[in-house]
C-alpha cells in the first residue's frame, strides 16, 4: 500500500481525499459527496493516523460512493428554465429592470440591467441573494414554531444561511443553527425535517439513539423526508 500527500490532498491507496484540518476539531470524520471525499482532522494529528483511519473506512467509503446518485447537469439560467421554491416548480423569466426577484403567476421573475458581467452570472447572483434572504425569514419562523413545541423556553439560537457544498444544516458547539439556502427549493415537509434535525442537536449533540427518538417524536415521518433529500438533493445543486 502506498500513500502520499499532494498539497491539501491525500492520496491513499489510489483514492484522492481532500484534507481539512481544524484547531478546534477533536476527532476524525469523512464526508462522501459528488464533489469528492473530504476528511476532517484535528490540526496536529499525525498523517499516519489519518491514513490508517481512511484505510479502515475504505469499504464504507466505496459503498457510499457507489450509492451516490448520477450527477445532475448544470442548469442554464435562461428564460423558461425550471426552478424550485418550497417544493413547487416555477419557470424563470428574465426581464429588464432594477426591481427585486419576485414570484408572479407561476414564474420566478429576475429583473437585470446590462453590465460588464455575463447575463447568466448576474441572474445567478440575484437568484442566490433572493433565495438566501427568503430562507432567513422563512427558517427563522419555522425554527421558532418548532422550538415552541420542543422546548420549555424559547431558543436563543442564532440562525444563519450559508452556501454549504454538502450539508443541509448544522448546529455548532454554541448552539447556533446554520442552514443551506438551497433547502428552500425542497418541499416544506423536508425543510421541517432539517429544522427539527438541527433543533434536536440542541438537546442531544450527536446522532445517538436518543437523538433519533427526539426526531421521531417530533416528526414520525422523518425517514420519508430524509429519503427525499438522498434521492433529490443533487437536483438542488444545479446552480
Legacy VTK file of the C-alpha trace (Angstrom):
# vtk DataFile Version 3.0
C-alpha trace
ASCII
DATASET POLYDATA
POINTS 239 float
0.000 0.000 0.000
1.297 3.446 -0.882
0.176 6.810 0.417
1.438 10.293 -0.224
0.350 13.858 0.287
-0.310 16.351 -2.506
-0.742 19.834 -1.126
-4.089 19.874 0.684
-4.989 16.469 -0.728
-4.128 12.946 0.406
-3.717 10.052 -1.998
-4.425 6.867 -0.059
-4.205 3.593 -1.963
-5.225 5.279 -5.202
-8.170 7.233 -3.750
-7.867 11.025 -3.507
-9.097 12.811 -0.369
-9.387 16.494 0.453
-7.792 17.087 3.862
-9.221 19.828 6.077
-7.540 20.464 9.420
-9.054 22.478 12.267
-7.567 23.500 15.642
-10.987 23.063 17.280
-11.638 19.556 15.967
-11.008 16.611 18.304
-11.966 13.667 16.088
-11.639 12.396 12.521
-14.596 12.379 10.150
-15.001 11.573 6.457
-17.606 13.015 4.070
-18.606 11.475 0.744
-20.227 13.682 -1.911
-20.377 14.007 -5.691
-17.663 16.645 -5.462
-15.279 14.167 -3.825
-14.297 12.672 -0.487
-13.289 15.002 2.338
-11.591 14.075 5.593
-11.676 16.488 8.550
-8.932 16.141 11.138
-7.500 17.872 14.224
-4.788 20.349 13.291
-1.877 18.422 14.824
-2.949 14.843 14.159
-0.222 12.671 12.624
-0.691 11.811 8.960
-0.074 8.150 9.719
-3.133 8.167 11.972
-5.230 9.770 9.228
-4.015 7.257 6.638
-4.894 4.314 8.872
-8.333 5.764 9.594
-9.038 6.090 5.865
-7.812 2.563 5.149
-10.124 1.211 7.838
-13.040 3.132 6.316
-12.243 2.089 2.737
-15.184 -0.292 2.267
-17.622 2.206 3.815
-16.311 4.973 1.546
-16.529 2.853 -1.601
-20.070 1.739 -0.733
-21.237 5.327 -0.254
-19.512 6.452 -3.449
-21.373 3.717 -5.331
-24.686 4.834 -3.787
-24.337 8.458 -4.907
-26.951 9.495 -7.487
-25.792 10.285 -11.006
-24.500 13.873 -11.349
-27.141 16.344 -12.425
-26.197 18.595 -15.372
-25.894 22.310 -14.536
-28.977 24.425 -15.094
-28.766 27.078 -17.795
-30.264 30.211 -16.273
-32.267 31.386 -19.250
-35.921 32.350 -19.612
-38.008 29.188 -19.497
-35.685 27.261 -17.163
-37.471 25.474 -14.323
-36.590 26.374 -10.731
-37.964 25.065 -7.446
-39.210 27.039 -4.479
-40.813 25.374 -1.439
-41.302 22.214 -3.479
-43.147 23.929 -6.332
-41.769 24.368 -9.851
-41.551 27.876 -11.342
-40.447 28.989 -14.775
-37.659 31.533 -14.858
-38.418 34.826 -16.611
-35.577 37.298 -17.119
-36.642 40.886 -17.687
-35.001 44.305 -17.865
-35.002 46.484 -14.759
-33.688 47.006 -11.254
-36.519 45.515 -9.218
-36.009 42.616 -6.807
-36.562 38.998 -7.733
-40.218 38.054 -7.215
-42.804 35.366 -7.897
-45.546 36.262 -10.374
-48.230 33.831 -11.566
-46.120 30.714 -11.565
-42.957 32.454 -12.742
-39.814 33.463 -10.915
-39.046 36.891 -12.337
-35.466 38.183 -12.301
-35.023 41.804 -13.483
-31.477 42.617 -14.614
-29.650 45.557 -16.162
-26.773 45.285 -18.659
-23.313 45.218 -17.051
-19.764 44.080 -17.724
-20.676 40.652 -16.304
-22.223 37.881 -18.396
-26.008 37.983 -18.008
-26.190 34.454 -16.604
-23.744 35.389 -13.850
-25.857 38.432 -12.932
-29.014 36.302 -12.900
-27.351 33.716 -10.682
-26.179 36.364 -8.196
-29.642 37.880 -7.918
-31.296 34.487 -7.547
-28.913 33.315 -4.838
-29.369 36.597 -2.965
-33.153 36.201 -3.156
-33.074 32.578 -2.009
-30.824 33.492 0.929
-32.964 36.418 2.052
-36.140 34.386 1.727
-34.512 31.459 3.537
-33.508 33.550 6.527
-37.028 34.881 7.064
-38.740 31.552 6.419
-36.357 29.457 8.512
-36.444 31.870 11.433
-40.215 31.387 11.527
-40.014 27.587 11.205
-37.335 27.346 13.903
-39.432 29.467 16.265
-42.553 27.360 15.661
-40.780 24.038 16.026
-38.776 25.177 19.057
-42.004 26.184 20.792
-43.128 22.555 20.631
-39.736 21.110 21.581
-38.535 23.356 24.399
-39.989 24.721 27.600
-38.316 28.079 26.975
-37.829 29.787 23.578
-34.465 29.087 21.955
-31.974 31.950 21.662
-30.028 30.247 18.872
-28.641 32.456 16.124
-29.829 31.446 12.654
-27.512 31.763 9.666
-27.953 30.926 5.995
-24.876 29.542 4.272
-23.677 28.208 0.932
-22.769 24.683 2.010
-21.280 22.283 -0.501
-22.685 19.172 1.126
-24.785 19.585 4.249
-28.300 20.940 4.638
-27.909 22.284 8.143
-25.626 22.339 11.154
-25.601 23.097 14.871
-22.319 24.284 16.363
-20.953 23.956 19.897
-22.516 27.323 20.822
-25.952 26.101 19.809
-26.200 28.353 16.762
-28.018 26.953 13.729
-26.966 27.244 10.095
-28.885 26.164 7.005
-28.076 25.679 3.338
-30.020 28.222 1.256
-30.763 25.506 -1.325
-33.090 23.780 1.126
-35.649 26.442 0.136
-36.132 24.509 -3.111
-37.321 21.424 -1.221
-40.916 20.727 -0.091
-41.907 22.318 3.196
-42.125 18.923 4.894
-38.485 18.291 4.004
-37.463 21.725 5.295
-39.245 20.951 8.561
-37.232 17.733 8.858
-33.973 19.657 8.509
-35.151 22.223 11.086
-36.176 19.545 13.597
-32.931 17.656 12.979
-30.817 20.684 13.896
-33.021 21.678 16.843
-32.688 18.149 18.210
-28.938 18.742 18.398
-29.618 21.430 20.999
-30.796 18.566 23.216
-28.502 15.769 22.047
-25.307 16.923 20.324
-24.718 13.668 18.432
-26.600 11.084 16.368
-27.289 8.666 19.198
-30.414 6.568 19.606
-31.825 9.237 21.919
-31.250 11.872 19.228
-33.311 9.933 16.672
-36.009 9.306 19.272
-36.347 13.081 19.654
-36.648 13.495 15.880
-39.151 10.630 15.710
-41.293 12.178 18.429
-41.464 15.499 16.574
-41.703 14.076 13.040
-42.908 10.451 12.854
-42.407 10.504 9.066
-38.839 11.826 9.134
-37.417 8.841 7.240
-39.505 9.702 4.195
-38.155 13.262 4.219
-34.603 12.034 4.671
-35.043 9.694 1.697
-36.366 12.588 -0.402
-33.153 14.513 0.266
-30.998 11.487 -0.540
-32.811 10.958 -3.831
-33.372 14.556 -4.953
-30.716 16.573 -3.131
-28.407 16.604 -6.140
-31.048 18.402 -8.217
-30.969 21.304 -5.768
-27.310 21.945 -6.657
-27.861 22.651 -10.331
-26.749 26.286 -9.991
LINES 1 240
239 0 1 2 3 4 5 6 7 8 9 10 11 12 13 14 15 16 17 18 19 20 21 22 23 24 25 26 27 28 29 30 31 32 33 34 35 36 37 38 39 40 41 42 43 44 45 46 47 48 49 50 51 52 53 54 55 56 57 58 59 60 61 62 63 64 65 66 67 68 69 70 71 72 73 74 75 76 77 78 79 80 81 82 83 84 85 86 87 88 89 90 91 92 93 94 95 96 97 98 99 100 101 102 103 104 105 106 107 108 109 110 111 112 113 114 115 116 117 118 119 120 121 122 123 124 125 126 127 128 129 130 131 132 133 134 135 136 137 138 139 140 141 142 143 144 145 146 147 148 149 150 151 152 153 154 155 156 157 158 159 160 161 162 163 164 165 166 167 168 169 170 171 172 173 174 175 176 177 178 179 180 181 182 183 184 185 186 187 188 189 190 191 192 193 194 195 196 197 198 199 200 201 202 203 204 205 206 207 208 209 210 211 212 213 214 215 216 217 218 219 220 221 222 223 224 225 226 227 228 229 230 231 232 233 234 235 236 237 238
